[in-house]
């Protein structure tokens, strides 16, 4: 039977998959329910890739021998139900792209810290002279990257969505930074379904592969006890644990002992500050140690790495008030880390599309550190109901300019204004980058 590949979704991953398929001589058709962005449409047109937009033609889709689904498409849609009824295999762009590369894959997932950890690993490898690429949930899609380049190593940031539809994909090194409640609306508010998607990263690993994991994370600890995982496990932790190979904290130093190679760097030397960034640095150090990168190269990279946009990004200090953009904090756990790192009275801007958040774990930090809460969203009822018992100052806003102006009025010298939303951005913004960029724009206009 002639191969007939259908790609659902005309964004970065969908168009990347279609382009890679076209390059490899596979008959491919792309279907996008909405209008395709002009930059992606140009790629399709320039390469004579057949596509449709504004509709999913069910008759065309059901003639597929295999379907690549983009991460944004819901598993509960009627279209997906029809595809499943017809027993047509569904795979992710990650699964598809992995068929066409001999690169060693370092896959990074987790509820928080995966972008920073992925970028940090890439920075260390690149700085030490390794032929390395970076893709996935960051920058280019995996398919676009390998269509145009040939690398020895590729570092992939992998969301739970991207890990859902895999069958053979396996990273040589898998990293799980942490797991906490996130995207539960995608998983019928079943936390275990979300955890299972994350752990797909190790489902095809064998005894020659590695799993680097956060040993301080209770969800990960529980899953490791209940799962048969073939790969070699290497923990990172704030305290020494009972493993031959591990990375841990010792007297304000990160210490790593991997395959009898020892490495140490003081927390003061790290360019990234805060507990969560210490964990990210530990994970990246462990990968670098496994790949026998020299201690000098690891130290230099950890000390000169530039932080990620929209993640605890210092924007400006105005009249002794610090403005911090943490727009990428789209769940409660990420906000916990942000508030925990605050050392001054904080005006906290949060809100957006709720993802089944349980805010109660933030109560101690809000009581201790937050002087005012500014809600930024179309529906702020849950946030107001939750925090009104512990905060006397809660303000509702529906635009970034309004939120920034209120923060400016409330904040006093030596306070901090923190945008750390705990929610998705799609009610008022295109994405978290748009939200963070608007925050920076209006702070700069103060």
Secondary structure, DSSP 4 states (H G I P E B T S, - for coil): ----EEEE--SHHHHHHHHHHHHTT--EEEEESSPPPHHHHHHHHHTT-EEEES---HHHHTT-SEEEE-TTS-TTSHHHHHHHHTT-EEEEHHHHHHTT--SEEEEEE-SSSHHHHHHHHHHHHHHTT--EEEEESSSS-HHHHHHH---SEEEEE--HHHHHT-SS---SEEEE----S--GGGGTT-HHHHHHHHHGGGTT--TTSEEEEETT-HHHHHHHHHS---SEEEEEESS--S-SSEEEEETTEEEEEETTEEEEEEGGG-SS-SHHHHHHHHHHHHHHHHTT--HHHHHHHHHHPPPPTTSSEEEEEETTEEEEE-TT--SHHHHHHHHHT--S-EEEEE-SB--S--GGGGHHHHHHHEEEEEEESS--HHHHHHHTTT-S-EEEESSHHHHHHHHHHH--TT-EEEE--SSBSTTTSSSHHHHHHHHHHHHHT-
